[in-house]
Amino acid sequence: MNAREALKLSMETGNMVCMAYLDDLTDEDFMRRPHAGCNHINWQVGHLVASDNQMVNGIVPSSMPDLPEGFADRYTKESATSDDASAFSTKEELLRVYNEQRAAAIVALDGLTDEQLDSASPEEMQGYAPTFGAVFNLLGGHWLMHAGQWVIVRRELGRAPLF
């Protein structure tokens, strides 16, 4: 297994867990918060999609498709407190955009050499992803971090454990 294959495995594991947790949730469920001080699932998924786009474009410029018009603006720190479902994307749109972004990220990853994966990421990413490889690793890990919150919502909704 080479570095790109290991990073893809990390991304695929995150995808498998996260999509399983989101699969049977409705648009209404996506607006639930695991706790009053937490962001609802819809905001979290939009934030993750926008973050993936920003991070990969930050190391491989113009490699990611543009987000839909207004998408990033719907998923800012300022919008996180809103419970107005009409201010956010639907589950269908979120997952469609996620799949487009993830496919492009894999193409970008495939285009890098081992040496490039060791390259330093931009200064603004150094604290959380010091190399190109670390950025791609986050495309699995960042999603899994948020998925832990979705489990709480699932349990509150009476859903059975999946893993």
N, C-alpha and C positions, 0 to 999 in steps of 0.2 A: 504494500500500500504506500502510495506517495502522499505528499503533503496535501495536494488538491483533493485526493480521494478521502483523506481523513477529514478535511474541512467540509466536504460534501456530506460525509456521514454525520457530522455534527449538525449540519443544516437539516438533513433528512430526519434525524431523530427529533429535533425541535419541531419540524413540520408535522411529523406523525402524531406526536403528543398533542400539540396545539390544535390541529385540525380535528382530532378526536374529541377534544374538550368543547370545541365550538360547534361541531356538526349538528347537534340536535337542539341548539339554542335558537330562539326566535329573535327577531328584531327587538321585541319588547325585553327579552332576557338580556340582550346586548346592552340595554340601558341600565341594568342593575349594577350597583356598587357592592363590593364585598364587605364594605364598612363605610360609615359616613365620611371618613377621612380619606377614602380611596377613590380613584377614578373608575368610572363605569367601563365595562368591557368594550363598548363601542369606541370610546376615546382611546383606550389602551391599544386596540388593534390598529386604529388609524395612526396613532403615534408610532407604533412599530413599523408600519409600512413606510411612513414618511422618514423615519430614522434609517431604515434600510436604504432607501433611495439616497438620502443625504450622505450616508457613510460610504457607500460604494462609489457614488459619483465623486466623493472627496478624494478617493485614491485612484480611481480609473475614470477620469473625466468623460462625460457624455456617454457612459456605458449603460445607463439606466433609462428606461422610457420616462418621459415626462409624466408626472402625476396629473390626474384630471384637474381641470381649472378649479381653483379654490380649495382643493383637497388639503394641502398643507395648512391653510388658514383655519380649517375646521378643527385641526388637531394641534393647537398651541397650548402652552401653559395656561393662558387666559381662558381658553374655551373649556378647559377640563372641569370647571365647576358647573357648567350648564347641564341641565337635565332635559332640555328641549330636544327631543329626538329629531325634529325637523332641521336642526342646525348641523346634523351629522349625516354621514353616508349610511346607506342601508347595509345590512350584513352582506347581501349579494354583491353590492359594489365593492365593499371592503375586501372580500375574498377574491373577487375578479382582479382587482388592482394588485393585491398581494401576489397572486399567481403570476401576473405579468412581471412584477418586480423580481420575484424569486427566480423566474426563468432567465431574466437578463443578468441577475447576479451570478448565476451558475456559468453563463457564457463568459462573463467578465473574469471569473475565477479561472476557468479553463484557459483563458488567454494569458495567464501570468506564469512566469517561471518560478522555480524555487527561490532563486535569488531575489526576484521581485517580491515574493511573499515575505522575505526578511527585511524589505525596505521599511524605513521609518514612515509612519503615517504623518499626516499634517499635524502641526503643533497643537491645534485645538482638539485633536483626538488622542494625544499622547497619554493623558491620564487614564483613559479607559481602553484604548486599543493602540499600543505603541507601534505595531507593525501592520503591514497589509494583511498578513495572515491572521492577526488578532482581530482585525475588522471582520473578516469572513467568519471567524469563529463566533463572533457576537451575533451573527445572523441566525444562529441556533440558540445560543445561550440567553440572549436578551429576550427572545420569545418565551423560552422556558421559565425565566424569572417571572414574567407576567402571568404565565399559565397557572402558577401556584395560587394566584388570586382568583382565577376563574373556577378552581376547584371549590372554593368557598361558596360561590354563587350556585354552582351545580348542586352542592349538598343542600343549600337552602331551598332549592327547587325540587328536592327529593330525587335527584338523579343518582343512579348507582355509581359506585367507584368504577373507573375504567382501567386503572393500572394498579 
